[in-house]
Amino acid sequence: MHAFENYLANARFLIIDDEPVSASAIGISLAAAGQEEVLIIDDPRDAVRAFREYKPDIVLLDVSASLENGFQVLEDLRNQVAPDDHLPFIVITTDPAESMRRKALTAGASDFLAKPFGSTELRLRVENLLRTRFLHNGLREQNRLLDKRVTERTQELEAALDELRETQRQAIREQRLHAFSEMAGGVVHDFNNVLMILMSLTDVMERRTADTELQAHVGTMQGVLQEGAQLVARLNYFCRPRHDDDIFMPTDLRRVVEEAVNLAKPKWQNTEREGEIRLALEMEKVEPLPCNAMEMREALFHLLLNAVDAMPKGGELAVTMRRAEGGVELLVGDTGTGMTEEARLRCLDPFYSTKGETGTGLGLAMVQGIVRRHGGEVDVKSKPGEGSVFRIFLPQKNATALAARPSQALMMARPLRVLLAEDDERLRELMGLQLESMGHFVETARDGNEALRKFHESPFDLIVTDLSMPQLNGVALVEAVREIIAEIPVIMLTGYGAMLLPDGERPPGVDVLLAKPVTRDNLAAAIAQVAA
């Protein structure tokens, strides 16, 4: 009630009456009732203008014979009122006939007063009409607030739904990646064993033949096998986590970018296309950043190839390197065909490709895997017809990475007594020959149990063991021999690559973890490292 009393006390009254005495009498009655906001208009031609400027809460209009076109004025004023405003109009007349009352109400009047009337009747009718308007306005405001709250809540629900969809999409993607990792694990393991056998055979052939033509063929075979090993490695790139012994050297990223660009240039310089591809290279001077230069060069190389493929009619290839908070940003942009939103969201997924039969769908997945292993992130901006921009962020925190020790990798270790445990007979024989060619004495075992028995029978300086073996696997073998001699060096081989452990760490007690296929040089470097 207190709110209505305030509203009533401050209500604005507009009186339209061309008879000054009658208008003054109404004004006096309202003043006596405590109404201070009263405007009297005695010229009907000023009614509309005054109504717009004064913005009354109630209108009292005399339509007696003395006021020409009174009902026309009522109609004109009614046209100024919004449909939901509920502004009350009281029609005053000297004609109390029922026909006049019906005419007034039909014309839009809210109430009807016939002269003469008393001040009490005027006050009560005014209060009733203003109360109705007050309640109507209050209800309208409540509806407005309710609509606002509904809109806000709807927006919140839509945002929550979008977030849920994004979370679900990420969860599905992670599940798909996990399923792919599980599937790829066995394939990679078996294929790496095959590659390692072939690489070991070519190594033996190269050292045992003096035939120049045969050596050339062996060199070709070794090159092809290395390419095969790289293709298999890409299956691991996108999901293999960073290992404790990954070597990240302080690297001049400018040089890495320039090398990647030079490698990719023949792709657009020697390929026929409708228009020219223009290179825009912009690189700020940044501090050396610890990373694996070879991996970063390959990641940038693939981004450049993708950008070139997206511009069959030519365009601009923009490569930018700049400082960013906490690290460095590398951007590869093109003005090519761009991607749909679905393609943008899925382009980093393994085996997703928009290139048809010409694409494997592993390039961008490999890029993401490399960047993640460096503690960085990859994001993509693209729209159809507007090109794409791939952004790589590399954090400076990799400064804590292990420093490389090339001198150890190249030095020859002293002759060692080596226990080699490998369940693949062909690989066991070839690796034994490789180790003997390095000057070491080798004892082989077909599984973990045989290796453990031989370890009890004779002293050894080094254990080289496969991870996956029947009966007693490599992890259990290492655990058993460490209980006998805690300090013996251990090199473990695995054909599973990234799928060794969920967090990418080495198994307990393993000094060096090598992913198959392992070359003779890799094995020699590992032995030099643990035997130094």
C-alpha positions as CSV (number, residue, x, y, z in Angstrom):
1,M,0.0,0.0,0.0
2,H,2.9,2.3,0.8
3,A,4.1,2.0,-2.8
4,F,0.6,2.9,-4.2
5,E,0.3,5.9,-1.9
6,N,3.6,7.3,-3.2
7,Y,2.4,6.6,-6.8
8,L,-0.9,8.4,-6.1
9,A,0.8,11.4,-4.4
10,N,3.1,11.9,-7.4
11,A,0.5,11.1,-10.2
12,R,0.3,13.6,-13.0
13,F,-3.2,14.9,-14.0
14,L,-4.0,16.4,-17.3
15,I,-7.3,18.3,-17.4
16,I,-8.6,19.3,-20.9
17,D,-11.6,21.8,-20.6
18,D,-12.2,25.0,-22.5
19,E,-14.3,26.4,-19.6
20,P,-11.9,28.0,-17.2
21,V,-14.4,27.9,-14.2
22,S,-15.1,24.2,-14.7
23,A,-11.4,23.4,-15.1
24,S,-10.4,25.4,-12.0
25,A,-13.1,23.6,-10.0
26,I,-11.7,20.2,-10.9
27,G,-8.1,21.4,-10.2
28,I,-9.2,22.7,-6.7
29,S,-10.9,19.4,-5.9
30,L,-7.7,17.5,-6.8
31,A,-5.5,19.9,-4.9
32,A,-7.7,19.4,-1.8
33,A,-7.2,15.6,-2.2
34,G,-3.4,16.2,-2.1
35,Q,-2.7,16.1,-5.9
36,E,0.0,18.6,-6.8
37,E,0.9,17.6,-10.3
38,V,-2.0,19.1,-12.3
39,L,-1.9,20.6,-15.8
40,I,-5.0,22.4,-17.3
41,I,-5.3,22.8,-21.1
42,D,-8.2,25.1,-22.3
43,D,-7.4,24.8,-26.0
44,P,-8.1,21.4,-27.5
45,R,-5.6,22.1,-30.3
46,D,-2.8,21.9,-27.7
47,A,-4.0,18.7,-26.2
48,V,-1.8,16.2,-28.2
49,R,1.3,18.3,-27.7
50,A,0.7,18.7,-24.0
51,F,0.0,15.0,-23.7
52,R,3.3,14.1,-25.2
53,E,5.4,16.5,-23.2
54,Y,3.6,16.1,-19.8
55,K,3.2,12.3,-19.9
56,P,0.2,12.2,-17.6
57,D,-0.9,9.3,-15.4
58,I,-4.6,10.1,-15.9
59,V,-6.6,12.4,-18.3
60,L,-9.8,14.2,-17.5
61,L,-11.5,15.3,-20.7
62,D,-14.7,17.5,-20.8
63,V,-16.7,16.6,-23.9
64,S,-19.5,19.0,-23.1
65,A,-21.0,21.0,-25.9
66,S,-18.7,23.9,-25.2
67,L,-15.7,21.7,-26.2
68,E,-15.7,21.3,-30.0
69,N,-14.9,17.8,-31.3
70,G,-14.3,16.4,-27.7
71,F,-14.6,12.8,-28.9
72,Q,-12.1,13.5,-31.6
73,V,-9.6,14.8,-29.0
74,L,-10.2,11.6,-27.1
75,E,-9.5,9.5,-30.2
76,D,-6.3,11.5,-30.9
77,L,-5.0,11.1,-27.4
78,R,-5.9,7.4,-27.4
79,N,-3.7,7.0,-30.5
80,Q,-0.7,8.3,-28.5
81,V,-1.0,5.6,-25.9
82,A,0.7,2.2,-26.2
83,P,-1.6,-0.8,-26.1
84,D,-0.2,-2.1,-22.8
85,D,0.0,1.3,-21.1
86,H,-3.5,1.2,-19.5
87,L,-3.7,5.0,-19.2
88,P,-7.1,5.9,-17.7
89,F,-9.3,8.5,-19.4
90,I,-12.3,10.1,-17.5
91,V,-14.9,11.7,-19.7
92,I,-16.8,14.6,-18.1
93,T,-20.1,15.8,-19.6
94,T,-23.2,17.6,-18.7
95,D,-25.3,15.0,-20.5
96,P,-26.1,12.1,-18.1
97,A,-28.0,10.1,-20.8
98,E,-27.2,6.4,-21.2
99,S,-26.5,7.0,-24.9
100,M,-23.8,9.5,-24.0
101,R,-22.3,7.1,-21.5
102,R,-22.2,4.3,-24.1
103,K,-20.6,6.7,-26.6
104,A,-17.9,7.7,-24.2
105,L,-17.0,4.2,-23.2
106,T,-17.1,3.1,-26.9
107,A,-14.7,5.9,-27.7
108,G,-12.2,4.6,-25.2
109,A,-13.1,6.3,-22.0
110,S,-12.2,4.4,-18.8
111,D,-14.9,6.1,-16.7
112,F,-17.7,8.6,-17.0
113,L,-18.6,11.6,-14.8
114,A,-21.8,13.6,-15.3
115,K,-21.9,17.2,-14.0
116,P,-22.5,18.2,-11.4
117,F,-20.3,15.8,-9.3
118,G,-18.8,16.2,-5.9
119,S,-15.1,16.2,-4.9
120,T,-15.5,12.9,-3.0
121,E,-16.9,11.1,-6.1
122,L,-14.0,12.6,-8.2
123,R,-11.4,11.5,-5.7
124,L,-12.8,7.9,-5.4
125,R,-13.1,7.4,-9.2
126,V,-9.5,8.8,-9.7
127,E,-8.1,6.6,-6.9
128,N,-9.8,3.5,-8.3
129,L,-8.5,4.1,-11.8
130,L,-5.0,4.9,-10.7
131,R,-4.9,1.9,-8.5
132,T,-5.9,-0.3,-11.5
133,R,-3.1,1.3,-13.5
134,F,-0.7,0.9,-10.7
135,L,-1.4,-2.8,-10.4
136,H,-1.4,-3.2,-14.2
137,N,2.0,-1.5,-14.4
138,G,3.3,-3.6,-11.5
139,L,2.1,-6.7,-13.3
140,R,3.7,-5.6,-16.5
141,E,7.0,-5.0,-14.7
142,Q,6.8,-8.4,-13.1
143,N,6.2,-9.9,-16.5
144,R,9.1,-8.0,-17.9
145,L,11.4,-9.2,-15.2
146,L,10.1,-12.7,-15.6
147,D,10.8,-12.5,-19.3
148,K,14.2,-11.2,-18.6
149,R,14.9,-14.0,-16.1
150,V,13.6,-16.6,-18.5
151,T,15.8,-15.2,-21.3
152,E,18.8,-15.1,-19.1
153,R,18.1,-18.6,-17.8
154,T,17.6,-19.9,-21.4
155,Q,20.9,-18.4,-22.4
156,E,22.6,-20.0,-19.4
157,L,21.0,-23.3,-20.3
158,E,22.1,-22.9,-23.9
159,A,25.6,-22.1,-22.8
160,A,25.6,-25.1,-20.5
161,L,24.3,-27.3,-23.3
162,D,27.0,-26.0,-25.6
163,E,29.6,-26.7,-23.0
164,L,28.1,-30.2,-22.4
165,R,28.2,-30.8,-26.2
166,E,31.9,-29.7,-26.3
167,T,32.8,-31.8,-23.3
168,Q,31.0,-34.8,-24.9
169,R,32.8,-34.2,-28.1
170,Q,36.1,-34.1,-26.3
171,A,35.3,-37.2,-24.4
172,I,34.3,-39.1,-27.6
173,R,37.5,-37.8,-29.2
174,E,39.6,-39.0,-26.3
175,Q,37.9,-42.4,-26.3
176,R,38.5,-42.7,-30.0
177,L,42.1,-41.8,-29.6
178,H,42.5,-44.3,-26.8
179,A,40.8,-47.0,-28.9
180,F,43.1,-46.2,-31.7
181,S,46.1,-46.4,-29.4
182,E,45.0,-49.8,-28.2
183,M,44.5,-51.0,-31.8
184,A,47.7,-49.5,-33.1
185,G,49.8,-51.0,-30.3
186,G,49.8,-54.5,-31.6
187,V,50.2,-53.4,-35.2
188,V,53.1,-51.1,-34.4
189,H,54.8,-53.7,-32.2
190,D,54.7,-56.5,-34.8
191,F,55.6,-54.2,-37.7
192,N,58.6,-52.7,-35.8
193,N,59.9,-56.2,-35.1
194,V,59.7,-56.9,-38.9
195,L,61.4,-53.6,-39.7
196,M,64.2,-54.2,-37.2
197,I,64.9,-57.7,-38.5
198,L,65.2,-56.3,-42.1
199,M,67.3,-53.3,-40.9
200,S,69.6,-55.7,-39.0
201,L,70.0,-57.9,-42.0
202,T,70.9,-55.0,-44.3
203,D,73.4,-53.8,-41.7
204,V,75.1,-57.3,-41.7
205,M,75.0,-57.4,-45.5
206,E,76.6,-54.0,-45.8
207,R,79.5,-55.0,-43.5
208,R,80.1,-58.4,-45.1
209,T,80.0,-57.7,-48.8
210,A,82.6,-56.0,-50.9
211,D,80.4,-56.0,-54.0
212,T,79.9,-52.3,-54.9
213,E,76.7,-52.9,-56.8
214,L,75.3,-55.0,-54.0
215,Q,76.2,-52.3,-51.4
216,A,74.3,-49.8,-53.5
217,H,71.2,-52.0,-53.4
218,V,71.6,-52.5,-49.7
219,G,71.9,-48.7,-49.2
220,T,68.6,-48.3,-51.1
221,M,67.0,-51.0,-49.0
222,Q,68.2,-49.2,-45.8
223,G,66.7,-45.9,-47.1
224,V,63.3,-47.5,-47.8
225,L,63.3,-49.2,-44.4
226,Q,64.0,-45.9,-42.7
227,E,61.0,-44.4,-44.6
228,G,58.9,-47.3,-43.4
229,A,60.1,-46.8,-39.8
230,Q,59.1,-43.1,-40.1
231,L,55.6,-44.0,-41.4
232,V,55.1,-46.3,-38.4
233,A,56.5,-43.7,-36.1
234,R,53.7,-41.3,-37.2
235,L,51.2,-43.7,-35.7
236,N,52.8,-42.9,-32.3
237,Y,53.5,-39.2,-32.9
238,F,49.9,-38.0,-32.1
239,C,49.6,-39.9,-28.8
240,R,53.1,-40.7,-27.6
241,P,53.6,-38.7,-24.4
242,R,56.9,-37.1,-23.5
243,H,59.5,-39.4,-21.9
244,D,61.8,-38.5,-19.1
245,D,64.8,-39.1,-21.3
246,D,63.5,-37.1,-24.3
247,I,66.3,-34.7,-25.3
248,F,65.3,-31.1,-25.8
249,M,68.2,-28.9,-26.8
250,P,68.1,-25.0,-26.7
251,T,67.2,-24.4,-30.3
252,D,67.2,-21.4,-32.7
253,L,63.6,-21.5,-33.8
254,R,64.3,-19.1,-36.7
255,R,66.6,-21.6,-38.2
256,V,64.0,-24.4,-37.7
257,V,61.3,-22.3,-39.5
258,E,63.7,-21.4,-42.3
259,E,64.7,-25.1,-42.8
260,A,61.0,-26.2,-42.9
261,V,60.2,-23.4,-45.4
262,N,63.1,-24.5,-47.6
263,L,62.0,-28.1,-47.5
264,A,58.4,-27.2,-48.5
265,K,59.3,-24.7,-51.2
266,P,59.5,-27.2,-54.0
267,K,55.9,-28.2,-53.2
268,W,54.6,-24.9,-54.6
269,Q,57.5,-23.8,-56.8
270,N,57.6,-27.0,-58.9
271,T,53.9,-27.8,-59.0
272,E,51.6,-26.3,-61.7
273,R,48.7,-24.4,-60.4
274,E,46.4,-21.6,-61.6
275,G,48.0,-18.8,-59.6
276,E,51.2,-18.0,-57.8
277,I,51.8,-18.7,-54.1
278,R,53.4,-15.8,-52.3
279,L,55.4,-16.3,-49.2
280,A,55.1,-13.8,-46.3
281,L,57.7,-14.6,-43.7
282,E,57.7,-12.6,-40.4
283,M,59.9,-13.6,-37.5
284,E,60.7,-11.8,-34.3
285,K,64.0,-12.4,-32.6
286,V,63.3,-14.9,-29.8
287,E,65.5,-16.5,-27.2
288,P,66.7,-20.1,-28.0
289,L,63.9,-22.4,-26.9
290,P,64.5,-26.0,-25.7
291,C,62.9,-28.5,-28.1
292,N,63.5,-31.4,-30.4
293,A,64.5,-29.5,-33.6
294,M,63.9,-32.4,-35.9
295,E,60.3,-33.0,-34.6
296,M,59.5,-29.3,-34.7
297,R,60.8,-29.0,-38.3
298,E,58.7,-31.9,-39.4
299,A,55.6,-30.4,-37.7
300,L,56.0,-27.1,-39.4
301,F,56.8,-28.9,-42.7
302,H,53.5,-30.7,-42.6
303,L,51.6,-27.5,-41.8
304,L,53.2,-25.8,-44.7
305,L,52.3,-28.6,-47.1
306,N,48.7,-28.5,-45.8
307,A,48.5,-24.8,-46.4
308,V,49.9,-25.2,-50.0
309,D,47.4,-28.0,-50.7
310,A,44.6,-25.6,-49.6
311,M,45.5,-23.0,-52.3
312,P,45.1,-24.8,-55.7
313,K,44.5,-21.4,-57.3
314,G,47.4,-19.7,-55.5
315,G,47.3,-17.2,-52.7
316,E,49.4,-16.1,-49.7
317,L,51.3,-18.4,-47.4
318,A,52.0,-16.5,-44.1
319,V,54.5,-17.9,-41.6
320,T,55.0,-15.9,-38.4
321,M,57.1,-16.4,-35.3
322,R,56.6,-14.1,-32.4
323,R,57.1,-13.8,-28.7
324,A,54.1,-14.7,-26.5
325,E,53.6,-14.7,-22.7
326,G,55.4,-17.7,-21.4
327,G,56.8,-18.8,-24.7
328,V,56.7,-18.5,-28.5
329,E,53.9,-18.6,-31.1
330,L,54.4,-20.1,-34.5
331,L,51.6,-19.3,-37.0
332,V,51.1,-20.9,-40.5
333,G,48.2,-19.2,-42.4
334,D,46.9,-19.5,-45.9
335,T,44.2,-17.7,-48.0
336,G,42.9,-20.9,-49.4
337,T,39.6,-22.8,-49.4
338,G,39.3,-22.9,-45.6
339,M,37.3,-25.5,-43.6
340,T,33.8,-26.0,-42.4
341,E,33.3,-26.0,-38.7
342,E,33.0,-29.7,-38.6
343,A,36.3,-30.1,-40.5
344,R,38.0,-27.5,-38.2
345,L,36.9,-29.4,-35.1
346,R,38.1,-32.8,-36.4
347,C,41.2,-31.9,-38.5
348,L,43.6,-32.8,-35.8
349,D,42.0,-36.3,-35.3
350,P,44.0,-39.3,-36.6
351,F,42.8,-40.6,-39.9
352,Y,40.5,-37.7,-40.6
353,S,41.3,-36.2,-44.0
354,T,39.5,-34.0,-46.5
355,K,41.9,-34.9,-49.3
356,G,40.2,-38.2,-50.3
357,E,42.5,-41.0,-51.4
358,T,45.6,-38.7,-51.4
359,G,45.6,-38.1,-47.7
360,T,46.3,-40.5,-44.8
361,G,44.8,-38.3,-42.0
362,L,48.0,-38.6,-39.9
363,G,49.8,-35.4,-40.8
364,L,47.9,-33.0,-38.5
365,A,47.5,-35.6,-35.8
366,M,51.3,-36.0,-35.8
367,V,51.7,-32.2,-35.5
368,Q,49.4,-32.2,-32.5
369,G,51.3,-35.1,-30.9
370,I,54.7,-33.3,-31.4
371,V,53.4,-30.0,-29.9
372,R,51.8,-31.7,-26.9
373,R,55.0,-33.6,-26.2
374,H,56.7,-30.2,-26.0
375,G,54.1,-29.0,-23.5
376,G,52.5,-26.8,-26.1
377,E,49.1,-26.5,-27.8
378,V,47.7,-26.3,-31.3
379,D,44.6,-24.4,-32.3
380,V,43.0,-23.7,-35.6
381,K,41.0,-20.8,-37.0
382,S,39.2,-21.3,-40.3
383,K,36.1,-20.5,-42.3
384,P,35.1,-21.7,-45.8
385,G,36.5,-19.4,-48.4
386,E,38.5,-17.4,-45.9
387,G,41.6,-19.7,-45.4
388,S,43.0,-21.1,-42.3
389,V,45.5,-20.2,-39.5
390,F,47.3,-22.9,-37.5
391,R,48.8,-21.6,-34.3
392,I,51.5,-23.4,-32.3
393,F,52.3,-22.2,-28.8
394,L,55.6,-23.6,-27.3
395,P,56.2,-22.8,-23.6
396,Q,59.6,-21.7,-22.4
397,K,59.3,-24.1,-19.4
398,N,61.0,-26.8,-21.5
399,A,64.2,-25.1,-20.3
400,T,64.4,-27.9,-17.7
401,A,64.7,-30.5,-20.4
402,L,67.7,-32.8,-20.4
403,A,70.8,-31.7,-22.3
404,A,72.1,-33.8,-25.1
405,R,75.4,-35.6,-24.7
406,P,76.6,-36.2,-28.3
407,S,80.0,-37.2,-27.2
408,Q,78.7,-40.2,-25.2
409,A,76.4,-41.2,-28.1
410,L,79.4,-41.4,-30.5
411,M,82.0,-42.9,-28.2
412,M,82.6,-46.7,-28.3
413,A,82.0,-48.5,-25.0
414,R,84.5,-51.0,-23.6
415,P,83.9,-54.7,-24.4
416,L,81.0,-55.9,-22.2
417,R,79.4,-59.2,-21.3
418,V,75.8,-58.7,-22.5
419,L,72.8,-60.8,-21.7
420,L,70.3,-60.4,-24.6
421,A,66.7,-61.5,-24.0
422,E,64.4,-61.5,-27.1
423,D,61.6,-63.9,-27.9
424,D,61.9,-63.4,-31.7
425,E,64.5,-65.9,-32.9
426,R,65.5,-64.0,-36.0
427,L,65.8,-60.7,-34.2
428,R,67.7,-62.3,-31.4
429,E,70.3,-63.8,-33.7
430,L,70.7,-60.6,-35.7
431,M,71.0,-58.3,-32.6
432,G,73.6,-60.8,-31.2
433,L,75.6,-60.4,-34.4
434,Q,75.3,-56.6,-34.1
435,L,76.5,-56.6,-30.5
436,E,79.4,-58.9,-31.3
437,S,80.4,-56.6,-34.2
438,M,80.8,-53.8,-31.6
439,G,83.3,-56.0,-29.7
440,H,80.9,-57.3,-26.9
441,F,80.5,-60.8,-25.7
442,V,76.9,-61.9,-26.0
443,E,74.7,-64.5,-24.3
444,T,71.2,-64.8,-25.7
445,A,67.9,-66.0,-24.1
446,R,64.6,-66.8,-25.7
447,D,62.4,-65.5,-22.8
448,G,62.6,-63.9,-19.4
449,N,62.9,-67.2,-17.5
450,E,65.9,-68.4,-19.5
451,A,67.5,-65.0,-19.1
452,L,67.0,-65.0,-15.3
453,R,68.5,-68.5,-15.2
454,K,71.6,-67.5,-17.2
455,F,72.0,-64.4,-15.0
456,H,72.2,-66.6,-11.9
457,E,74.9,-68.8,-13.6
458,S,77.2,-66.1,-15.0
459,P,78.2,-62.5,-14.4
460,F,77.1,-59.9,-16.9
461,D,77.9,-56.2,-17.4
462,L,74.7,-55.2,-19.3
463,I,71.2,-56.5,-19.9
464,V,69.4,-55.8,-23.2
465,T,65.8,-57.1,-23.0
466,D,62.6,-56.9,-25.0
467,L,59.6,-55.7,-23.1
468,S,57.0,-58.2,-24.4
469,M,58.1,-61.8,-23.9
470,P,56.2,-64.9,-22.9
471,Q,56.2,-66.3,-19.4
472,L,58.4,-63.6,-17.8
473,N,58.3,-60.2,-19.5
474,G,61.0,-57.6,-19.6
475,V,59.6,-55.6,-16.6
476,A,59.5,-58.7,-14.4
477,L,63.0,-59.7,-15.5
478,V,64.5,-56.3,-14.6
479,E,62.8,-56.4,-11.2
480,A,64.2,-59.8,-10.5
481,V,67.8,-59.1,-11.6
482,R,67.8,-55.8,-9.7
483,E,67.2,-57.7,-6.5
484,I,70.4,-59.6,-7.2
485,I,72.6,-56.8,-8.5
486,A,71.0,-53.4,-8.0
487,E,73.4,-51.4,-10.2
488,I,73.5,-53.4,-13.4
489,P,72.7,-51.3,-16.4
490,V,69.5,-52.2,-18.4
491,I,68.5,-51.3,-21.9
492,M,64.9,-52.2,-22.8
493,L,63.5,-52.5,-26.3
494,T,59.8,-52.1,-27.1
495,G,57.8,-52.4,-30.3
496,Y,54.9,-50.7,-28.7
497,G,56.4,-47.2,-28.7
498,A,53.9,-44.8,-27.2
499,M,51.7,-47.5,-25.7
500,L,54.3,-48.7,-23.3
501,L,52.8,-46.9,-20.3
502,P,49.9,-44.5,-20.0
503,D,52.0,-41.7,-18.7
504,G,54.9,-42.4,-21.0
505,E,57.5,-43.1,-18.2
506,R,60.2,-45.7,-18.3
507,P,59.5,-48.9,-16.4
508,P,61.2,-49.1,-13.0
509,G,64.9,-50.1,-13.1
510,V,65.3,-49.3,-16.9
511,D,68.2,-47.0,-17.8
512,V,67.4,-46.5,-21.5
513,L,64.2,-47.3,-23.3
514,L,64.5,-47.8,-27.1
515,A,61.6,-48.0,-29.5
516,K,61.9,-50.5,-32.3
517,P,63.1,-50.6,-34.9
518,V,66.5,-49.9,-33.4
519,T,69.5,-49.3,-35.6
520,R,73.0,-50.4,-34.8
521,D,74.0,-46.8,-34.2
522,N,71.1,-46.3,-31.8
523,L,72.0,-49.4,-29.9
524,A,75.7,-48.4,-29.7
525,A,74.8,-44.9,-28.4
526,A,72.6,-46.4,-25.7
527,I,75.3,-48.8,-24.6
528,A,77.9,-46.0,-24.5
529,Q,75.4,-44.0,-22.4
530,V,74.8,-46.6,-19.7
531,A,78.4,-48.1,-19.7
532,A,80.2,-44.7,-19.5
